[in-house]
Every structure is written in C-alpha cells, then in structure tokens.
Amino acid sequence: MTNASKPLVAPAHVSAIAPYQAGKPIEELAREFGLDPATIVKLASNENPLGMPKSARAAMLAAAESLARYPDPNGFDLKAALAERYGVPMSWITLGNGSNDILEIAALALLEPGASAVYAQHSFAVYRLATQARGARHIVVPAVDYGHDLDAMFDAIADDTRLVFIANPNNPTGTFVPGDKVAAFLERVHAAHGDRVTVVLDEAYNEYLDPEFRFDSTALARRYPNLIVSRTFSKAYGLAGLRVGFSVAQPGLTDLLNRVRQPFNVNTLAQAAAIAALGDAAYLEEAYASNKAGKAQLCAAFDRLKLRYVPSYGNFVLVHVGDAPRINLELLKRGVIVRPVAGDGLPEWLRVSIGLPQENDRFIDALTSILSE
C-alpha cells in the first residue's frame, strides 16, 4: 500500500461527527432548478429580513480603511460598548465569531473525553457537535412540549458533567423558559454542584421576546459564577454575514474562555458594525415589530390550513406538515427555501423563518398550493 492510499486516521469521536447542515443557499437552489436568484425566497436560516442596519453599513465602510492591519485582538471598543450596555466589567466579556463560536469555545475550555454535557432533545445542533468534537459524553434529556424540561435536566447531571446547554428561546422549536424557572434551575445547580458544572444560557433570539417575557440574564451572571450567557448580532441586529457573538460571565470563566479563543476571531468590519448596531435602538425596534407582525401572519395561515405549529418566541415557526421531505422539495421547486429538521428528531416538521410580508406571502401561497394538490 502506498502512502497516498493509506486511510486517514482520526479520533473515533471526530470521525463519528455528522457535519452541520446549513440552510440551502439561494445560489445553489437557482443552479439546481434553473431559477432566477432574484425570485427565490429564503426562509431557512433565521436571518433578519430587513438587511443590515444602515448605521452598521456606514461604520463598516469607514473601518475598511484599516483592513491591511489585523483587527484588535481583544476587541476593546466593542467590549467597552457591551460592558456599558450590560453593566458589567469588560473583563466579563468574551467575543466570538458568532455565538456559535462562543458555544464551541465553552466546549473546548470545559469538555474532554471522560466528561459529559447535558442538553435537551430538539435543541440547537451545535450542542451535540461541540460535545462530540471534544470526545465527551452526550446526555440528551427528552423534551416536554418541544421544549426544555429543566427538572429532568437537573436530575440528568452526572458526576462527570461539566456543561449544561440551555437555548432560550430554543432553536429549532421556538419554545421559551420563563426567567424565574431559569433562575431556580441555576440556584439548584450551583447549590448541588458549585462551580463544577457550568451552565451556558444561549440567548441568540432574546431580542425577539415580547417585553413581558424579557428578564435580566446579566443579573444571573453576576450571581452565579458557573453561568455563561451567550448572545449574538446575527439575528435581530442583522449582521449574520459578519459573524459577531459574545458572552457575559464572571472573570474565572471568562479567563478560561479567552485562553482557548482564537486570536483575531472577530474581524475589523464585524467589530465596527456591531458597535454601530448595538447603538441603533430604532433599527432593533423595527426588527422586533416586523418579526411580531410576520409571526402573526404565518400563524394565521397555519390556522387556516389546519396545520399544527409550536408557538414561537423567536423569529421562526416550527410547523407540522406530515410528509416534510415531499413538501420541502415542492417548495424548493417553487423557489421557496425553508428548513427541514429531520436531523433534530422532527422528521414531519419544517422550520420557517419569518421574512418580509411579501416573502411570507410567497411561502403561504406555495404551501397552500402544495397542500391542495
């Protein structure tokens, strides 16, 4: 056997990873079915349909003058803006290449073979991937009403558990755990396990919550040294293509995260755009209002079509369609991209991101036509 023909050798836990499947790009669908890209509606990746804020675009263009140099490796200005917004010291903040990076960094810092992570059935796929990549053990807790069962998750914590992931609101189901229940869970975990078990509270969709459901998770981070609160600029702030996320945690955890964080993981344009977006309250309010109206538009259509769906607290709705592979294919043929979620244990469901009114209408018309055939 020649050197060229020898099989690659990799750790078994790495070889066993099923790579993350992102939403189908518009260009790929256009090539596949011979469609005009301009006519395709993408409601698959929970992106903000309003596009990036004008304030962020202007900041990004101004920052382009310095692209010959590396970005600030510590993101001083962005951390300062975040510290002011959330009322914590800059030393409590870790920057990530999207909040996905924060989740991976947490797993890299805290998991290893012989350790375990706890997460809920039907929760964000990256929890599984990040755990698998570190050779750690999965403890998957059955969902209740498609959401987190925090009592069962507490009971599932084992002697080797180092991380617990909570998505709130949850992706892909859209469910939400009220703040008092999250606080009670954190109190139980810390009382029983101290700092041995770290909880990651993944709040990627937090800005879409109605005001009555919002709670101060930063206050929880001040109280519990075993808590990492993760946020992103990819959703409500409209910067998905720039990849900016961050976490808030006490210095002990933040120091660990920054020991394994890649240098320069948030680029110059992303840092500048995130600072501008963070200060653009008008854009954020517009994004919230647009999403609220679009959610009502989709849910009203599902009610008319007598389709079951999970009430959502995010910028997407999980809907039960039965033969999801067929319906998804027919939607693609009509130039509408949504997200199949069979890989999340939901083979008869589709996750539909909330778009602009006309985009939602395109999806509703296409789905209505398919179901009537």
Secondary structure, 3 states (H helix, E strand, C coil): CCHHHCCCCCCHHHHCCCCCCCCCCHHHHHHHHCCCHHHCEECCCCCCCCCCCHHHHHHHHHHHHHCCCCCCCCCHHHHHHHHHHHCCCHHHEEEECCHHHHHHHHHHHHCCCCCEEEEECCCCHHHHHHHHHCCCEEEEECCECCECCHHHHHHHCCCCEEEEEEECCCCCCCCCCCHHHHHHHHHHHHHHHCCCCEEEEECCCHHHCCHHHCCCHHHHHHHCCCEEEEEECCCCCCCCCCCCEEEECCHHHHHHHHHHCCCCCCCHHHHHHHHHHHCCHHHHHHHHHHHHHHHHHHHHHHHHCCCCEECCCCCEEEEECCCHHHHHHHHHHCCEECEECHHHCCCCEEEEECCCHHHHHHHHHHHHHHHHC
